[in-house]
């Protein structure tokens, strides 16, 4: 026990010492200038690679899309700009008089007849092909690589997905029935269908369907069921395991690789370990004062007022489980503890409660080597990052929290005194007026990362190197 305690202290000291000795070089490249533009909704659209930015401006009665430093033509209306996966291309829909147009890479790609409206726009995974959904007075169509689909009564734009191999899938409606189209093949027709989901390796596709009052799972055209209800469906990161949660005959359970697992009266949600061998469940027992429990590895932990939604997180090796939970706050009056109408959140690790907070913020993040755990939390009016049970410096807000792949750098974005910046191992970086968009960053290597930052009217691509 003494060895373990000493080891944990050494880990914390190593991070603190790195903060003191840390040397960071910052390279800024100007990519855009907002000037005195009237930016619509003060909203920015960021490429997935965090190297380009787009926004829409209003000039008189016209709207203009701005991509980095490039201003498009003025139109009566302009949709949200979108980027290709690698950020090399952009597109948006623009209305000119009675006609809508698709503008791609600042060129008119297509112009539609009056009454035809583009409602969704994206790029293929190889960044070369464009996809859009259009509505006319009667029907909806999906156009991919300039090939127009059959007419449908509706196409759910949120269902459109690509596999990593470039296969396309989406959900459509015709004559009040629904079906999925996967890689050009129309599936069977049902009363309702769930969105198609590709496995990470792109070789499998799954979704749920509703036929009458019974649910089924479709996996590569093979039908499983029936069930009274289907919740989430998912593949493991290595694509070797397929799992989903269902309800049948009044019991909730998870089906993993076709095998039903432990049954519960109420199942809030569950998690699968990275190696696909362990399941953890958040369950509810309504006949008790505190109803929430976590069940995993043959034991039941709790009870709690509630378990933080989607917070069950396994360590990379699958041997540890952490999650967020909530219990009432107590105050002591004349030596007697009394529950008051307030609640506190905390992390549970090894079955033990951690420091209590007003709120847990964001995700619980293990380092890739499994030796560290970090998360953001609200403490009174401030935000802190908790690293291995120890609170870091307080800020006005905390955003993205992430470790480098070698687990040596803990990096997160923060706000203090109306300035936003990136913190590395406890060291505050250069302060900016704003980190636009999702206030995040991307690692380029273990010791290098980049992000977008706004200083005055200027927006920079910032590359930092840790020396």
C-alpha positions as a Markdown table, in Angstrom:
| # | Residue | x | y | z |
|---|---|---|---|---|
| 1 | Unk | 0.0 | 0.0 | 0.0 |
| 2 | Unk | 2.8 | 2.4 | 0.9 |
| 3 | Unk | 4.5 | 1.7 | -2.5 |
| 4 | Unk | 1.2 | 2.5 | -4.4 |
| 5 | Unk | 0.8 | 5.7 | -2.4 |
| 6 | Unk | 4.3 | 6.8 | -3.1 |
| 7 | Unk | 3.9 | 5.9 | -6.8 |
| 8 | Unk | 0.8 | 8.1 | -7.1 |
| 9 | Unk | 2.5 | 11.0 | -5.4 |
| 10 | Unk | 5.4 | 10.7 | -7.8 |
| 11 | Unk | 3.0 | 10.8 | -10.8 |
| 12 | Unk | 1.5 | 14.1 | -9.5 |
| 13 | Unk | 4.8 | 15.6 | -8.7 |
| 14 | Unk | 6.0 | 14.8 | -12.2 |
| 15 | Unk | 3.2 | 16.8 | -13.8 |
| 16 | Unk | 3.7 | 19.7 | -11.4 |
| 17 | Unk | 7.5 | 19.8 | -12.1 |
| 18 | Unk | 6.9 | 19.7 | -15.8 |
| 19 | Unk | 4.7 | 22.8 | -15.4 |
| 20 | Unk | 7.5 | 24.7 | -13.7 |
| 21 | Unk | 10.1 | 23.6 | -16.3 |
| 22 | Unk | 7.8 | 23.7 | -19.4 |
| 23 | Unk | 9.0 | 25.6 | -22.4 |
| 24 | Unk | 6.4 | 26.3 | -25.2 |
| 25 | Unk | 7.0 | 27.9 | -28.6 |
| 26 | Unk | 4.1 | 29.5 | -30.3 |
| 27 | Unk | 3.8 | 30.1 | -34.0 |
| 28 | Unk | 0.8 | 32.2 | -35.3 |
| 29 | Unk | -0.4 | 32.3 | -38.9 |
| 30 | Unk | -3.1 | 34.8 | -39.8 |
| 31 | Unk | -5.9 | 33.0 | -41.6 |
| 32 | Unk | -8.8 | 35.5 | -41.3 |
| 33 | Unk | -9.8 | 39.0 | -40.4 |
| 34 | Unk | -13.3 | 39.8 | -39.2 |
| 35 | Unk | -12.8 | 43.5 | -39.5 |
| 36 | Unk | -16.0 | 45.4 | -38.8 |
| 37 | Unk | -18.2 | 42.7 | -40.3 |
| 38 | Unk | -21.7 | 42.1 | -39.0 |
| 39 | Unk | -21.2 | 38.3 | -38.3 |
| 40 | Unk | -24.6 | 36.6 | -38.3 |
| 41 | Unk | -25.3 | 35.2 | -34.8 |
| 42 | Unk | -21.7 | 35.8 | -34.0 |
| 43 | Unk | -21.2 | 32.1 | -35.1 |
| 44 | Unk | -18.1 | 30.5 | -36.6 |
| 45 | Unk | -17.9 | 27.2 | -38.5 |
| 46 | Unk | -14.6 | 25.3 | -38.1 |
| 47 | Unk | -13.1 | 22.7 | -40.3 |
| 48 | Unk | -12.5 | 19.2 | -38.8 |
| 49 | Unk | -8.8 | 19.6 | -39.0 |
| 50 | Unk | -8.9 | 22.9 | -37.1 |
| 51 | Unk | -7.1 | 24.8 | -39.8 |
| 52 | Unk | -9.8 | 26.8 | -41.5 |
| 53 | Unk | -12.7 | 29.0 | -40.4 |
| 54 | Unk | -16.0 | 30.2 | -42.0 |
| 55 | Unk | -18.7 | 32.7 | -41.0 |
| 56 | Unk | -21.5 | 34.5 | -42.6 |
| 57 | Unk | -21.7 | 38.3 | -42.7 |
| 58 | Unk | -24.5 | 40.7 | -43.5 |
| 59 | Unk | -24.0 | 43.6 | -45.9 |
| 60 | Unk | -27.1 | 45.7 | -46.4 |
| 61 | Unk | -29.9 | 43.2 | -47.4 |
| 62 | Unk | -27.3 | 40.6 | -48.7 |
| 63 | Unk | -25.5 | 37.8 | -47.0 |
| 64 | Unk | -21.9 | 36.8 | -47.8 |
| 65 | Unk | -20.0 | 33.6 | -46.8 |
| 66 | Unk | -16.4 | 34.2 | -45.7 |
| 67 | Unk | -14.0 | 31.3 | -45.8 |
| 68 | Unk | -10.7 | 32.2 | -44.1 |
| 69 | Unk | -9.8 | 35.4 | -46.1 |
| 70 | Unk | -12.0 | 34.6 | -49.1 |
| 71 | Unk | -15.3 | 36.5 | -49.4 |
| 72 | Unk | -18.0 | 35.0 | -51.6 |
| 73 | Unk | -20.5 | 36.8 | -53.7 |
| 74 | Unk | -23.5 | 38.5 | -52.0 |
| 75 | Unk | -26.7 | 36.5 | -52.0 |
| 76 | Unk | -30.2 | 36.9 | -50.6 |
| 77 | Unk | -29.6 | 34.0 | -48.3 |
| 78 | Unk | -26.7 | 31.7 | -47.5 |
| 79 | Unk | -26.7 | 28.4 | -45.6 |
| 80 | Unk | -24.2 | 27.2 | -43.1 |
| 81 | Unk | -20.8 | 26.6 | -44.8 |
| 82 | Unk | -19.4 | 23.0 | -44.6 |
| 83 | Unk | -15.9 | 21.7 | -45.0 |
| 84 | Unk | -14.6 | 18.5 | -46.4 |
| 85 | Unk | -13.0 | 16.1 | -43.9 |
| 86 | Unk | -9.5 | 17.3 | -44.6 |
| 87 | Unk | -10.5 | 20.9 | -44.7 |
| 88 | Unk | -9.3 | 21.4 | -48.3 |
| 89 | Unk | -12.7 | 22.1 | -49.7 |
| 90 | Unk | -15.8 | 24.1 | -48.7 |
| 91 | Unk | -19.4 | 24.4 | -49.9 |
| 92 | Unk | -22.6 | 26.2 | -49.1 |
| 93 | Unk | -26.1 | 26.8 | -50.5 |
| 94 | Unk | -26.9 | 30.3 | -51.7 |
| 95 | Unk | -30.2 | 31.9 | -52.8 |
| 96 | Unk | -30.3 | 34.4 | -55.7 |
| 97 | Unk | -33.7 | 35.8 | -56.5 |
| 98 | Unk | -35.9 | 32.7 | -56.8 |
| 99 | Unk | -33.1 | 30.2 | -57.4 |
| 100 | Unk | -31.0 | 28.2 | -54.9 |
| 101 | Unk | -27.4 | 27.3 | -55.9 |
| 102 | Unk | -24.7 | 25.1 | -54.5 |
| 103 | Unk | -21.4 | 27.0 | -54.3 |
| 104 | Unk | -18.4 | 24.7 | -54.0 |
| 105 | Unk | -14.8 | 26.1 | -53.6 |
| 106 | Unk | -16.2 | 29.5 | -54.6 |
| 107 | Unk | -17.6 | 28.2 | -57.9 |
| 108 | Unk | -21.3 | 27.7 | -58.8 |
| 109 | Unk | -21.6 | 23.9 | -58.8 |
| 110 | Unk | -25.3 | 23.7 | -59.7 |
| 111 | Unk | -28.3 | 25.9 | -59.9 |
| 112 | Unk | -31.8 | 24.6 | -59.1 |
| 113 | Unk | -35.2 | 25.4 | -60.6 |
| 114 | Unk | -37.4 | 27.8 | -58.6 |
| 115 | Unk | -39.1 | 25.9 | -55.8 |
| 116 | Unk | -36.3 | 23.4 | -55.3 |
| 117 | Unk | -34.5 | 23.9 | -52.0 |
| 118 | Unk | -31.2 | 22.3 | -50.9 |
| 119 | Unk | -31.6 | 21.3 | -47.2 |
| 120 | Unk | -28.4 | 19.3 | -46.5 |
| 121 | Unk | -24.8 | 19.4 | -47.8 |
| 122 | Unk | -21.7 | 17.4 | -47.1 |
| 123 | Unk | -18.6 | 15.8 | -48.7 |
| 124 | Unk | -17.6 | 12.2 | -49.0 |
| 125 | Unk | -14.9 | 10.7 | -46.8 |
| 126 | Unk | -12.3 | 11.0 | -49.6 |
| 127 | Unk | -13.1 | 14.7 | -49.9 |
| 128 | Unk | -13.7 | 14.4 | -53.7 |
| 129 | Unk | -17.4 | 13.9 | -54.0 |
| 130 | Unk | -20.3 | 16.1 | -52.9 |
| 131 | Unk | -23.7 | 15.0 | -51.5 |
| 132 | Unk | -26.8 | 17.1 | -51.0 |
| 133 | Unk | -30.5 | 16.6 | -50.3 |
| 134 | Unk | -33.0 | 18.7 | -52.1 |
| 135 | Unk | -36.8 | 19.2 | -51.7 |
| 136 | Unk | -39.3 | 20.3 | -54.3 |
| 137 | Unk | -43.0 | 20.8 | -53.9 |
| 138 | Unk | -43.7 | 17.0 | -53.8 |
| 139 | Unk | -40.6 | 15.0 | -53.2 |
| 140 | Unk | -37.1 | 14.7 | -51.7 |
| 141 | Unk | -34.0 | 13.5 | -53.5 |
| 142 | Unk | -30.4 | 12.7 | -52.5 |
| 143 | Unk | -27.7 | 13.7 | -55.0 |
| 144 | Unk | -24.3 | 12.1 | -54.6 |
| 145 | Unk | -21.5 | 12.6 | -57.0 |
| 146 | Unk | -24.0 | 14.3 | -59.4 |
| 147 | Unk | -26.2 | 11.2 | -59.5 |
| 148 | Unk | -29.8 | 11.8 | -58.4 |
| 149 | Unk | -31.7 | 9.2 | -56.4 |
| 150 | Unk | -35.3 | 8.1 | -56.8 |
| 151 | Unk | -38.0 | 10.4 | -55.5 |
| 152 | Unk | -38.9 | 9.9 | -51.8 |
| 153 | Unk | -41.4 | 11.5 | -49.5 |
| 154 | Unk | -38.6 | 12.4 | -47.1 |
| 155 | Unk | -35.0 | 11.8 | -46.4 |
| 156 | Unk | -33.7 | 12.1 | -42.9 |
| 157 | Unk | -30.5 | 14.3 | -43.2 |
| 158 | Unk | -29.3 | 13.2 | -39.7 |
| 159 | Unk | -29.2 | 9.6 | -41.0 |
| 160 | Unk | -26.6 | 10.2 | -43.8 |
| 161 | Unk | -23.4 | 8.4 | -43.0 |
| 162 | Unk | -20.3 | 7.2 | -44.7 |
| 163 | Unk | -18.1 | 4.2 | -43.8 |
| 164 | Unk | -14.4 | 4.6 | -43.7 |
| 165 | Unk | -14.4 | 2.7 | -47.1 |
| 166 | Unk | -16.6 | 5.3 | -48.6 |
| 167 | Unk | -19.9 | 3.4 | -48.6 |
| 168 | Unk | -23.0 | 5.6 | -48.2 |
| 169 | Unk | -26.1 | 4.9 | -46.1 |
| 170 | Unk | -29.2 | 6.9 | -45.2 |
| 171 | Unk | -32.9 | 6.6 | -44.2 |
| 172 | Unk | -35.8 | 7.5 | -46.4 |
| 173 | Unk | -39.6 | 7.5 | -46.3 |
| 174 | Unk | -42.1 | 6.6 | -49.0 |
| 175 | Unk | -45.9 | 6.0 | -48.7 |
| 176 | Unk | -45.6 | 6.4 | -44.9 |
| 177 | Unk | -43.1 | 3.5 | -44.7 |
| 178 | Unk | -39.4 | 3.7 | -43.9 |
| 179 | Unk | -36.3 | 1.9 | -45.1 |
| 180 | Unk | -32.5 | 2.3 | -45.2 |
| 181 | Unk | -30.4 | 2.5 | -48.4 |
| 182 | Unk | -26.9 | 1.0 | -47.8 |
| 183 | Unk | -24.3 | 1.2 | -50.5 |
| 184 | Unk | -27.0 | 1.7 | -53.1 |
| 185 | Unk | -29.1 | -1.2 | -52.0 |
| 186 | Unk | -32.6 | -0.5 | -50.6 |
| 187 | Unk | -33.5 | -2.5 | -47.5 |
| 188 | Unk | -36.8 | -4.0 | -46.6 |
| 189 | Unk | -39.7 | -1.6 | -45.8 |
| 190 | Unk | -40.8 | -1.2 | -42.1 |
| 191 | Unk | -43.1 | 1.1 | -40.1 |
| 192 | Unk | -40.0 | 2.8 | -38.7 |
| 193 | Unk | -36.2 | 2.4 | -39.0 |
| 194 | Unk | -33.2 | 3.6 | -37.0 |
| 195 | Unk | -30.3 | 5.3 | -38.5 |
| 196 | Unk | -27.7 | 3.0 | -40.2 |
| 197 | Unk | -24.4 | 2.5 | -38.4 |
| 198 | Unk | -21.2 | 1.3 | -40.0 |
| 199 | Unk | -18.6 | -0.6 | -38.0 |
| 200 | Unk | -15.3 | 1.3 | -37.6 |
| 201 | Unk | -13.6 | -1.0 | -40.2 |
| 202 | Unk | -16.5 | -0.3 | -42.6 |
| 203 | Unk | -17.3 | -3.9 | -43.2 |
| 204 | Unk | -20.6 | -4.2 | -41.3 |
| 205 | Unk | -23.8 | -2.1 | -41.1 |
| 206 | Unk | -26.5 | -2.3 | -38.5 |
| 207 | Unk | -29.8 | -0.6 | -37.5 |
| 208 | Unk | -33.0 | -1.3 | -35.7 |
| 209 | Unk | -36.5 | -1.5 | -37.3 |
| 210 | Unk | -40.0 | -1.5 | -36.0 |
| 211 | Unk | -42.6 | -3.8 | -37.5 |
| 212 | Unk | -46.0 | -3.5 | -35.9 |
| 213 | Unk | -45.3 | -3.3 | -32.2 |
| 214 | Unk | -42.1 | -5.3 | -32.2 |
| 215 | Unk | -38.4 | -4.2 | -32.7 |
| 216 | Unk | -35.7 | -6.1 | -34.6 |
| 217 | Unk | -32.0 | -5.6 | -35.2 |
| 218 | Unk | -30.7 | -5.8 | -38.8 |
| 219 | Unk | -27.0 | -6.6 | -39.0 |
| 220 | Unk | -25.8 | -7.1 | -42.6 |
| 221 | Unk | -29.3 | -8.0 | -43.7 |
| 222 | Unk | -29.7 | -10.6 | -40.9 |
| 223 | Unk | -32.7 | -10.1 | -38.6 |
| 224 | Unk | -32.5 | -10.5 | -34.9 |
| 225 | Unk | -35.4 | -10.3 | -32.4 |
| 226 | Unk | -38.2 | -9.7 | -31.7 |
| 227 | Unk | -37.9 | -7.2 | -28.8 |
| 228 | Unk | -40.3 | -4.9 | -27.1 |
| 229 | Unk | -37.8 | -2.0 | -27.3 |
| 230 | Unk | -34.3 | -1.3 | -28.7 |
| 231 | Unk | -32.0 | 1.3 | -27.2 |
| 232 | Unk | -28.5 | 2.0 | -28.4 |
| 233 | Unk | -26.6 | -0.1 | -30.9 |
| 234 | Unk | -22.8 | 0.0 | -31.3 |
| 235 | Unk | -19.7 | -1.7 | -32.4 |
| 236 | Unk | -16.5 | -2.0 | -30.4 |
| 237 | Unk | -13.6 | 0.2 | -31.6 |
| 238 | Unk | -11.8 | -2.8 | -33.1 |
| 239 | Unk | -15.1 | -3.9 | -34.9 |
| 240 | Unk | -14.9 | -7.4 | -33.4 |
| 241 | Unk | -18.0 | -7.0 | -31.1 |
| 242 | Unk | -21.5 | -5.8 | -31.8 |
| 243 | Unk | -23.8 | -4.9 | -28.9 |
| 244 | Unk | -27.1 | -3.3 | -28.1 |
| 245 | Unk | -29.6 | -2.9 | -25.3 |
| 246 | Unk | -33.2 | -4.1 | -25.5 |
| 247 | Unk | -36.4 | -4.8 | -23.5 |
| 248 | Unk | -38.3 | -8.0 | -23.6 |
| 249 | Unk | -41.0 | -9.5 | -21.3 |
| 250 | Unk | -40.5 | -6.6 | -18.9 |
| 251 | Unk | -36.8 | -7.1 | -18.5 |
| 252 | Unk | -33.9 | -4.9 | -19.9 |
| 253 | Unk | -30.7 | -6.5 | -21.0 |
| 254 | Unk | -27.7 | -6.1 | -23.3 |
| 255 | Unk | -27.1 | -8.4 | -26.2 |
| 256 | Unk | -23.3 | -8.8 | -26.9 |
| 257 | Unk | -22.2 | -10.7 | -30.0 |
| 258 | Unk | -25.7 | -12.3 | -30.2 |
| 259 | Unk | -25.7 | -13.5 | -26.5 |
| 260 | Unk | -28.2 | -12.0 | -24.0 |
| 261 | Unk | -26.5 | -10.9 | -20.8 |
| 262 | Unk | -27.7 | -10.0 | -17.3 |
| 263 | Unk | -31.4 | -8.9 | -17.0 |
| 264 | Unk | -32.6 | -5.9 | -15.0 |
| 265 | Unk | -35.9 | -4.2 | -14.2 |
| 266 | Unk | -34.6 | -0.8 | -15.3 |
| 267 | Unk | -31.4 | -0.2 | -17.3 |
| 268 | Unk | -30.4 | 3.4 | -17.7 |
| 269 | Unk | -27.3 | 2.8 | -19.9 |
| 270 | Unk | -24.3 | 0.6 | -20.2 |
| 271 | Unk | -20.6 | 0.5 | -21.3 |
| 272 | Unk | -18.4 | -2.1 | -22.9 |
| 273 | Unk | -14.7 | -2.4 | -22.0 |
| 274 | Unk | -12.2 | -1.6 | -24.9 |
| 275 | Unk | -11.3 | -5.3 | -25.3 |
| 276 | Unk | -15.0 | -6.3 | -25.5 |
| 277 | Unk | -14.9 | -8.7 | -22.5 |
| 278 | Unk | -16.6 | -6.6 | -19.7 |
| 279 | Unk | -19.9 | -4.9 | -19.3 |
| 280 | Unk | -20.9 | -2.2 | -16.8 |
| 281 | Unk | -24.5 | -1.1 | -16.2 |
| 282 | Unk | -26.2 | 1.9 | -14.7 |
| 283 | Unk | -29.5 | 0.6 | -13.3 |
| 284 | Unk | -32.4 | 1.8 | -11.3 |
| 285 | Unk | -34.3 | 0.2 | -8.4 |
| 286 | Unk | -37.4 | 2.2 | -7.8 |
| 287 | Unk | -38.3 | 0.6 | -4.5 |
| 288 | Unk | -35.6 | 2.4 | -2.6 |
| 289 | Unk | -34.9 | 6.0 | -1.4 |
| 290 | Unk | -31.8 | 6.2 | -3.6 |
| 291 | Unk | -32.5 | 4.4 | -6.8 |
| 292 | Unk | -29.3 | 4.4 | -8.9 |
| 293 | Unk | -26.6 | 1.7 | -8.9 |
| 294 | Unk | -23.7 | 0.6 | -11.0 |
| 295 | Unk | -23.2 | -3.1 | -11.7 |
| 296 | Unk | -20.0 | -4.4 | -13.0 |
| 297 | Unk | -17.4 | -7.2 | -12.5 |
| 298 | Unk | -19.8 | -9.1 | -10.3 |
| 299 | Unk | -20.6 | -6.4 | -7.8 |
| 300 | Unk | -23.1 | -3.6 | -7.3 |
| 301 | Unk | -22.0 | -0.1 | -6.3 |
| 302 | Unk | -24.3 | 2.5 | -4.8 |
| 303 | Unk | -26.9 | 3.6 | -4.1 |
| 304 | Unk | -26.9 | 7.1 | -5.6 |
| 305 | Unk | -29.5 | 9.7 | -6.3 |
| 306 | Unk | -28.4 | 9.3 | -10.0 |
| 307 | Unk | -25.5 | 8.2 | -12.1 |
| 308 | Unk | -24.1 | 10.9 | -14.5 |
| 309 | Unk | -25.5 | 10.1 | -18.0 |
| 310 | Unk | -22.9 | 8.5 | -20.3 |
| 311 | Unk | -20.2 | 8.6 | -17.7 |
| 312 | Unk | -19.3 | 4.9 | -17.4 |
| 313 | Unk | -15.7 | 4.8 | -18.6 |
| 314 | Unk | -13.4 | 1.9 | -18.6 |
| 315 | Unk | -9.6 | 2.3 | -18.4 |
| 316 | Unk | -7.7 | 1.4 | -21.6 |
| 317 | Unk | -6.9 | -2.1 | -20.3 |
| 318 | Unk | -10.5 | -2.6 | -19.1 |
| 319 | Unk | -9.5 | -3.4 | -15.5 |
| 320 | Unk | -10.9 | -0.2 | -14.0 |
| 321 | Unk | -14.2 | 1.6 | -14.2 |
| 322 | Unk | -15.0 | 5.2 | -13.3 |
| 323 | Unk | -18.2 | 7.2 | -13.4 |
| 324 | Unk | -19.9 | 10.2 | -12.0 |
| 325 | Unk | -22.6 | 10.0 | -9.4 |
| 326 | Unk | -24.8 | 12.3 | -7.3 |
| 327 | Unk | -26.0 | 12.3 | -3.6 |
| 328 | Unk | -27.8 | 14.9 | -1.5 |
| 329 | Unk | -25.8 | 17.5 | 0.4 |
| 330 | Unk | -26.0 | 17.4 | 4.2 |
| 331 | Unk | -25.5 | 20.0 | 6.8 |
| 332 | Unk | -24.8 | 19.5 | 10.5 |
| 333 | Unk | -27.2 | 21.1 | 13.0 |
| 334 | Unk | -26.5 | 20.5 | 16.7 |
| 335 | Unk | -24.3 | 17.6 | 15.8 |
| 336 | Unk | -26.9 | 15.9 | 13.7 |
| 337 | Unk | -26.5 | 15.6 | 9.9 |
| 338 | Unk | -29.6 | 16.7 | 8.0 |
| 339 | Unk | -30.2 | 16.3 | 4.3 |
| 340 | Unk | -31.0 | 19.6 | 2.5 |
| 341 | Unk | -32.5 | 20.3 | -0.9 |
| 342 | Unk | -29.2 | 20.3 | -2.8 |
| 343 | Unk | -27.0 | 17.8 | -4.5 |
| 344 | Unk | -23.3 | 17.2 | -5.1 |
| 345 | Unk | -21.5 | 15.3 | -7.8 |
| 346 | Unk | -18.4 | 13.2 | -7.5 |
| 347 | Unk | -16.3 | 10.6 | -9.3 |
| 348 | Unk | -16.4 | 7.0 | -8.2 |
| 349 | Unk | -13.2 | 5.0 | -8.7 |
| 350 | Unk | -12.3 | 1.6 | -7.2 |
| 351 | Unk | -15.8 | 1.9 | -5.6 |
| 352 | Unk | -14.8 | 4.9 | -3.6 |
| 353 | Unk | -16.2 | 8.5 | -3.8 |
| 354 | Unk | -13.9 | 11.3 | -4.8 |
| 355 | Unk | -14.1 | 15.0 | -4.1 |
| 356 | Unk | -17.6 | 16.4 | -4.2 |
| 357 | Unk | -18.5 | 19.2 | -6.7 |
| 358 | Unk | -21.5 | 21.3 | -7.7 |
| 359 | Unk | -21.3 | 19.8 | -11.2 |
| 360 | Unk | -19.1 | 17.5 | -13.3 |
| 361 | Unk | -18.1 | 19.0 | -16.6 |
| 362 | Unk | -17.4 | 17.2 | -19.8 |
| 363 | Unk | -16.0 | 13.6 | -20.1 |
| 364 | Unk | -13.9 | 11.5 | -17.7 |
| 365 | Unk | -10.6 | 11.0 | -19.5 |
| 366 | Unk | -8.0 | 8.3 | -18.9 |
| 367 | Unk | -4.5 | 8.8 | -20.3 |
| 368 | Unk | -3.7 | 6.2 | -23.0 |
| 369 | Unk | -1.4 | 4.3 | -20.6 |
| 370 | Unk | -4.2 | 4.1 | -18.0 |
| 371 | Unk | -2.1 | 5.7 | -15.3 |
| 372 | Unk | -3.9 | 9.0 | -15.1 |
| 373 | Unk | -7.5 | 10.2 | -14.9 |
| 374 | Unk | -8.6 | 13.8 | -15.5 |
| 375 | Unk | -12.0 | 15.6 | -15.7 |
| 376 | Unk | -13.4 | 19.1 | -15.4 |
| 377 | Unk | -15.7 | 20.1 | -12.5 |
| 378 | Unk | -17.6 | 23.1 | -11.2 |
| 379 | Unk | -16.6 | 24.2 | -7.7 |
| 380 | Unk | -18.8 | 27.1 | -6.4 |
| 381 | Unk | -18.4 | 29.7 | -9.1 |
| 382 | Unk | -15.1 | 28.4 | -10.5 |
| 383 | Unk | -14.0 | 25.5 | -12.7 |
| 384 | Unk | -11.1 | 23.1 | -12.0 |
| 385 | Unk | -9.5 | 20.2 | -13.7 |
| 386 | Unk | -9.1 | 17.2 | -11.3 |
| 387 | Unk | -6.0 | 15.1 | -12.1 |
| 388 | Unk | -5.7 | 11.8 | -10.3 |
| 389 | Unk | -7.7 | 13.2 | -7.4 |
| 390 | Unk | -5.8 | 16.5 | -7.1 |
| 391 | Unk | -7.4 | 19.8 | -8.2 |
| 392 | Unk | -5.4 | 22.0 | -10.6 |
| 393 | Unk | -5.6 | 25.8 | -10.6 |
| 394 | Unk | -9.1 | 27.3 | -10.7 |
| 395 | Unk | -10.5 | 29.1 | -13.9 |
| 396 | Unk | -13.7 | 30.8 | -14.9 |
| 397 | Unk | -14.4 | 27.9 | -17.3 |
| 398 | Unk | -12.9 | 24.7 | -18.6 |
| 399 | Unk | -13.5 | 23.2 | -22.1 |
| 400 | Unk | -11.7 | 20.3 | -23.8 |
| 401 | Unk | -9.5 | 18.0 | -21.6 |
| 402 | Unk | -7.2 | 15.5 | -23.3 |
| 403 | Unk | -3.9 | 13.6 | -22.9 |
| 404 | Unk | -1.2 | 13.2 | -25.5 |
| 405 | Unk | -0.8 | 9.7 | -26.9 |
| 406 | Unk | 2.3 | 9.1 | -24.8 |
| 407 | Unk | 0.3 | 10.2 | -21.7 |
| 408 | Unk | 3.0 | 12.8 | -20.8 |
| 409 | Unk | 1.0 | 15.9 | -21.6 |
| 410 | Unk | -2.3 | 16.9 | -20.0 |
| 411 | Unk | -3.7 | 19.6 | -22.2 |
| 412 | Unk | -7.0 | 21.6 | -21.8 |
| 413 | Unk | -8.6 | 24.8 | -22.9 |
| 414 | Unk | -9.7 | 27.3 | -20.2 |
| 415 | Unk | -11.1 | 30.8 | -19.7 |
| 416 | Unk | -9.9 | 33.4 | -17.1 |
| 417 | Unk | -10.7 | 37.1 | -16.8 |
| 418 | Unk | -12.5 | 37.0 | -20.2 |
| 419 | Unk | -9.4 | 35.5 | -22.0 |
| 420 | Unk | -9.2 | 32.0 | -23.4 |
| 421 | Unk | -6.0 | 29.9 | -23.7 |
| 422 | Unk | -4.5 | 26.4 | -23.6 |
| 423 | Unk | -3.1 | 24.9 | -20.4 |
| 424 | Unk | -0.3 | 22.3 | -20.7 |
| 425 | Unk | 0.6 | 20.4 | -17.5 |
| 426 | Unk | -0.7 | 23.2 | -15.4 |
| 427 | Unk | 1.1 | 25.9 | -17.4 |
| 428 | Unk | -1.1 | 28.7 | -18.8 |
| 429 | Unk | -0.4 | 29.4 | -22.5 |
| 430 | Unk | -0.7 | 32.7 | -24.4 |
| 431 | Unk | -4.1 | 34.4 | -23.8 |
| 432 | Unk | -6.5 | 35.3 | -26.6 |
| 433 | Unk | -9.9 | 37.0 | -26.8 |
| 434 | Unk | -11.5 | 33.8 | -28.0 |
| 435 | Unk | -10.8 | 30.3 | -29.1 |
| 436 | Unk | -13.6 | 30.2 | -31.8 |
| 437 | Unk | -15.9 | 27.3 | -32.3 |
| 438 | Unk | -15.7 | 24.3 | -30.0 |
| 439 | Unk | -12.7 | 25.8 | -28.1 |
| 440 | Unk | -10.6 | 22.8 | -28.7 |
| 441 | Unk | -7.2 | 21.7 | -30.2 |
| 442 | Unk | -5.7 | 18.9 | -32.1 |
| 443 | Unk | -2.4 | 17.0 | -31.4 |
| 444 | Unk | 0.0 | 16.9 | -34.3 |
| 445 | Unk | 2.5 | 14.8 | -32.2 |
| 446 | Unk | 3.1 | 14.1 | -28.5 |
| 447 | Unk | 4.8 | 17.4 | -28.2 |
| 448 | Unk | 2.9 | 19.6 | -30.7 |
| 449 | Unk | -0.7 | 20.7 | -31.1 |
| 450 | Unk | -2.6 | 23.4 | -33.0 |
| 451 | Unk | -5.8 | 25.4 | -32.5 |
| 452 | Unk | -7.6 | 28.5 | -33.8 |
| 453 | Unk | -7.5 | 31.8 | -31.8 |
| 454 | Unk | -9.0 | 35.2 | -32.1 |
| 455 | Unk | -7.1 | 38.4 | -31.1 |
| 456 | Unk | -9.0 | 41.6 | -31.8 |
| 457 | Unk | -10.4 | 41.2 | -35.3 |
| 458 | Unk | -7.8 | 38.7 | -36.4 |
| 459 | Unk | -8.1 | 35.0 | -36.4 |
| 460 | Unk | -4.9 | 32.9 | -36.2 |
| 461 | Unk | -3.9 | 29.3 | -36.7 |
| 462 | Unk | -1.7 | 28.7 | -33.7 |
| 463 | Unk | 0.8 | 25.9 | -33.6 |
| 464 | Unk | 2.5 | 25.1 | -30.3 |
| 465 | Unk | 5.5 | 23.0 | -29.6 |
| 466 | Unk | 6.4 | 21.7 | -26.2 |
| 467 | Unk | 10.2 | 21.7 | -25.7 |
